[in-house]
Amino acid sequence: MPNPNYYNKLLIALFGGVILIACINLSLGSVNIPIPDILKSLFNYKVENESWRYIILEYRLPKVLTAILTGSGLAVSGLLMQTLFRNPLAGPYVLGLSSGASLGVALIIMGAGLFGGVTGAVLLSKWSLVIASSIGSLLVLLAVLLASAKLRDTMAILIIGLMFASLTAAVVSVLSYFSSAAQLQQYVFWSFGSLGNLSWNDVIILSLFWITGIIVAIFCIKNLNTLLLGEQYARSLGVSISKNRLLIIISTSLLAGSITAFAGPIAFVGLAVPHLVRQIIPVNDHRILLPAVIMGGAILMLICDTAAQLPGSEFTLPINAITSLIGAPVVIWLLIRKRKFLF
């Protein structure tokens, strides 16, 4: 078994990868900006073209930070779900968590018109979207957990999660039928996913939810390692299963709910990243896995965002489409290449 220094070097390499890909992401777009000028802009030095500084600080840097927060948060959510259910196919999207968050946002966007005036404007604020999304994801996850307490078959739990996703999709369809064209367009564009529509204030709000969710996840690390050996073994060591589940629920709903509200329902990141990280770092110790998954999720989302930008073009593809195009083949490859996952 490799010594701790080996894992520390891998974590440092992943962190370096985040920095490198973030710099590449900042340099590419409709206007290509040299990396030296990016560094000068970030550290407030004189740059060759002052408009580049504005592009970097007001548009590209918030988008890069959003990509890092989104990728790492979804990856951590996936890791928590896979450990909680001891199922390699678990994740916020597969278990209907993102669908629940989407329903919460749909109720706000397509239901705000019923109230009109000042009340409708309040309902469409960022805070309202975040709260509605978090509540929606929390309710779906609680329902799945309730089902998991009654069922021992993990495949049945996944099917129940998919059924909840279908149920929320049906409710969204009903709302869509009675909504105006403007409301439908707003919701459809939100569902495409986007990392570039956030202001600095929005990034700060998302960061607060991200930090809270990650701190709660850190408190779960010791119990997560114990859960891998089974609930009976965890109970024998004095672990409170109900308290641990509640902490995982809080962490996952904060992360996945807030990210879905700000960036839209982004698929496959939470499912694929923990498995990709385990290919690089084949351990089950969450003290190593958690920081590795955080950086791995950030790297994958930055790569997807770079691909979505269509370098040299003014067009940007929907980020949800790019993550699916990359994530689906990755999951298929993992299933074919390695039939037994590290659980």
DOMAR-452667 format. One line per field, with one value per residue (C-alpha): x, y, z; residue number from 1. Coordinates in steps of 0.5 Angstrom, whole numbers, always signed. Layout:
BEGIN
east <- X|...
north <- Y|...
up <- Z|...
marza <- NUM|...
This chain:
BEGIN
east <- +0|+3|+5|+1|+7|+4|-3|+0|+3|-3|-7|-2|-2|-9|-9|-4|-9|-14|-10|-7|-14|-17|-12|-13|-20|-19|-15|-20|-26|-29|-23|-16|-12|-5|-4|+1|-4|-9|-4|-3|-10|-11|-5|-7|-1|-1|-4|-3|-10|-15|-21|-18|-18|-25|-27|-23|-25|-32|-34|-29|-27|-34|-35|-29|-30|-37|-35|-30|-36|-41|-36|-33|-40|-44|-38|-38|-46|-44|-39|-44|-50|-45|-43|-49|-53|-46|-48|-44|-49|-52|-52|-56|-58|-60|-63|-68|-65|-63|-71|-73|-69|-72|-79|-78|-75|-80|-86|-82|-81|-88|-92|-89|-94|-100|-98|-96|-93|-88|-90|-88|-81|-79|-81|-76|-70|-64|-65|-72|-69|-64|-69|-74|-69|-66|-73|-74|-68|-69|-76|-74|-68|-72|-77|-72|-68|-75|-76|-69|-71|-76|-72|-66|-65|-61|-63|-70|-68|-65|-71|-75|-71|-72|-80|-79|-75|-81|-86|-83|-82|-90|-91|-87|-90|-97|-94|-91|-98|-101|-95|-94|-89|-84|-84|-83|-77|-74|-75|-72|-66|-65|-65|-60|-55|-50|-44|-43|-50|-47|-45|-40|-46|-49|-42|-41|-48|-47|-40|-44|-48|-42|-38|-43|-44|-37|-36|-42|-39|-32|-36|-38|-31|-30|-37|-37|-31|-35|-41|-37|-37|-44|-49|-49|-41|-42|-47|-43|-38|-43|-44|-51|-54|-60|-55|-50|-56|-59|-52|-51|-58|-56|-50|-52|-59|-55|-49|-54|-60|-56|-52|-58|-61|-56|-53|-59|-59|-52|-52|-47|-41|-44|-44|-38|-32|-32|-31|-26|-22|-22|-18|-13|-13|-15|-17|-24|-21|-25|-20|-16|-22|-26|-21|-19|-26|-27|-21|-23|-30|-27|-22|-28|-33|-27|-26|-33|-34|-27|-30|-37|-34|-32|-26|-25|-33|-38|-43|-43|-46|-51|-46|-51|-50|-43|-43|-47|-43|-37|-40|-44|-39|-34|-40|-41|-33|-32|-38|-35|-27|-29|-35|-33|-33|-29|-34
north <- +0|+7|+11|+18|+22|+19|+21|+28|+28|+26|+31|+37|+35|+35|+42|+44|+41|+46|+52|+50|+49|+55|+59|+56|+57|+64|+65|+62|+65|+70|+74|+70|+73|+71|+68|+73|+78|+74|+74|+81|+83|+78|+82|+89|+90|+94|+90|+91|+92|+95|+92|+85|+86|+88|+81|+77|+80|+82|+76|+70|+70|+69|+64|+60|+60|+58|+52|+50|+51|+47|+41|+40|+41|+36|+31|+31|+30|+24|+21|+22|+19|+13|+12|+13|+8|+3|+4|+6|+8|+13|+21|+27|+26|+19|+19|+24|+30|+34|+33|+35|+42|+43|+42|+47|+52|+51|+52|+59|+61|+58|+60|+67|+70|+68|+73|+78|+85|+86|+79|+76|+80|+77|+70|+71|+73|+69|+67|+65|+60|+57|+56|+53|+49|+46|+45|+41|+37|+36|+33|+28|+25|+25|+20|+16|+15|+13|+8|+6|+4|-1|-4|-7|-8|-2|-3|-2|+4|+7|+5|+9|+15|+15|+14|+21|+24|+22|+24|+31|+32|+30|+36|+41|+38|+40|+47|+48|+47|+53|+57|+63|+63|+68|+63|+57|+60|+62|+55|+52|+56|+55|+48|+48|+50|+56|+58|+65|+68|+69|+76|+77|+77|+71|+67|+70|+67|+60|+60|+61|+55|+51|+52|+50|+44|+42|+43|+39|+34|+34|+33|+26|+24|+19|+16|+15|+11|+6|+6|+3|-3|-4|-1|-6|-5|+2|+1|-3|+2|+7|+11|+14|+12|+17|+23|+21|+20|+27|+31|+27|+30|+37|+37|+34|+38|+45|+43|+40|+45|+51|+49|+47|+54|+58|+53|+49|+41|+39|+31|+26|+30|+27|+20|+20|+24|+19|+13|+17|+19|+12|+10|+15|+14|+7|+8|+8|+13|+19|+23|+23|+22|+28|+33|+29|+29|+36|+38|+32|+35|+42|+40|+36|+42|+47|+42|+42|+49|+50|+45|+49|+56|+54|+58|+63|+63|+68|+62|+58|+51|+49|+46|+41|+38|+38|+34|+29|+28|+27|+24|+18|+15|+15|+12|+6|+6|+5|-1|-5|-4|-5|-9|-9|-2|+0|+0
up <- +0|-2|+4|+6|+2|-5|-4|-2|-8|-12|-8|-10|-17|-17|-14|-20|-25|-22|-23|-30|-33|-30|-33|-40|-39|-37|-43|-48|-51|-56|-55|-53|-48|-46|-40|-37|-38|-34|-28|-29|-29|-23|-19|-21|-25|-32|-38|-45|-46|-41|-44|-42|-35|-35|-39|-34|-27|-29|-34|-34|-27|-24|-29|-27|-20|-21|-25|-19|-14|-18|-20|-13|-10|-15|-14|-6|-7|-11|-6|+0|-4|-6|+1|+4|+0|-2|-9|-15|-19|-14|-15|-14|-21|-21|-15|-17|-12|-18|-21|-14|-14|-21|-19|-14|-19|-24|-18|-17|-25|-27|-21|-20|-25|-21|-16|-20|-18|-12|-10|-16|-17|-10|-12|-18|-13|-13|-6|-7|-13|-8|-2|-7|-10|-4|-1|-7|-7|+1|+0|-5|-2|+5|+1|-2|+5|+8|+2|+3|+11|+8|+2|+3|-5|-7|-15|-12|-9|-15|-19|-13|-14|-22|-21|-16|-22|-27|-22|-21|-29|-30|-25|-29|-35|-32|-30|-37|-40|-36|-37|-42|-47|-43|-37|-41|-45|-38|-35|-41|-42|-34|-35|-41|-35|-35|-31|-34|-32|-25|-22|-16|-11|-14|-13|-6|-5|-8|-4|+3|+1|-2|+4|+9|+5|+5|+13|+14|+10|+13|+20|+17|+14|+20|+20|+12|+13|+18|+14|+8|+13|+14|+18|+23|+24|+25|+30|+34|+34|+37|+30|+30|+24|+24|+26|+20|+15|+17|+16|+9|+8|+10|+6|+0|-1|+1|-5|-10|-9|-9|-15|-19|-17|-20|-25|-27|-27|-29|-30|-29|-25|-19|-21|-25|-21|-15|-20|-24|-18|-15|-21|-20|-12|-11|-3|+1|+6|+6|+9|+2|-2|+0|-2|-9|-11|-9|-14|-19|-20|-21|-26|-30|-30|-32|-38|-40|-39|-44|-49|-48|-50|-57|-57|-62|-63|-59|-58|-52|-52|-46|-40|-39|-46|-45|-38|-41|-47|-43|-37|-41|-44|-38|-34|-40|-40|-32|-32|-38|-36|-28|-26|-19|-16|-10|-4
marza <- 1|2|3|4|5|6|7|8|9|10|11|12|13|14|15|16|17|18|19|20|21|22|23|24|25|26|27|28|29|30|31|32|33|34|35|36|37|38|39|40|41|42|43|44|45|46|47|48|49|50|51|52|53|54|55|56|57|58|59|60|61|62|63|64|65|66|67|68|69|70|71|72|73|74|75|76|77|78|79|80|81|82|83|84|85|86|87|88|89|90|91|92|93|94|95|96|97|98|99|100|101|102|103|104|105|106|107|108|109|110|111|112|113|114|115|116|117|118|119|120|121|122|123|124|125|126|127|128|129|130|131|132|133|134|135|136|137|138|139|140|141|142|143|144|145|146|147|148|149|150|151|152|153|154|155|156|157|158|159|160|161|162|163|164|165|166|167|168|169|170|171|172|173|174|175|176|177|178|179|180|181|182|183|184|185|186|187|188|189|190|191|192|193|194|195|196|197|198|199|200|201|202|203|204|205|206|207|208|209|210|211|212|213|214|215|216|217|218|219|220|221|222|223|224|225|226|227|228|229|230|231|232|233|234|235|236|237|238|239|240|241|242|243|244|245|246|247|248|249|250|251|252|253|254|255|256|257|258|259|260|261|262|263|264|265|266|267|268|269|270|271|272|273|274|275|276|277|278|279|280|281|282|283|284|285|286|287|288|289|290|291|292|293|294|295|296|297|298|299|300|301|302|303|304|305|306|307|308|309|310|311|312|313|314|315|316|317|318|319|320|321|322|323|324|325|326|327|328|329|330|331|332|333|334|335|336|337|338|339|340|341|342|343
